[in-house]
């Protein structure tokens, strides 16, 4: 299924700084994650910095401040995109349901979703809502628990969430993985 053109959303989002300033939940944790970012490799930093020579990329990020995955992942994304010079806007999920519904994860609304488009709004790729090794837990959970009304659904969800946190690791462990996945995605176009 092809993705929609998103050019009509350019200029409708918040800048990364505006998003952080507008957060009513998790702002301190988000800022701490942002401030604790460090490049794991000089090669990765140079790759994202080299994107300043490209003027064909635009980034929209579907996000919500209440989401733990946004708090863990988007500070890293912001750091990479900041050094890249790619115009980046945050679309609050609840304010842009039309876009959210075009970028569902396994049929459901999950954030964050990083949408990379060209200047004409044609979607080149997307990343999210979690690093792949973390998302595998939710994929498996959904496969094994299709019935949300099942008696053990909530208990199984609690176990899946524990495993997700374990896979994220302590502190900044997942940062290098997020950078690698974004680099691989962007390198493809």
BELURUR-V753548 format. One record per helix or strand of 3 or more residues. SS is the DSSP state (H for helix, E for strand). FROM is the first residue (numbers start at 1). TO is the last residue. If there is no record, write none. Layout:
ss->SS from->FROM to->TO
ss->SS from->FROM to->TO
//
This chain:
ss->H from->7 to->9
ss->H from->16 to->22
ss->H from->27 to->35
ss->H from->42 to->53
ss->E from->57 to->63
ss->H from->68 to->84
ss->E from->87 to->92
ss->H from->93 to->95
ss->H from->97 to->100
ss->E from->113 to->118
ss->E from->123 to->128
ss->H from->132 to->144
ss->H from->153 to->168
ss->H from->175 to->187
//
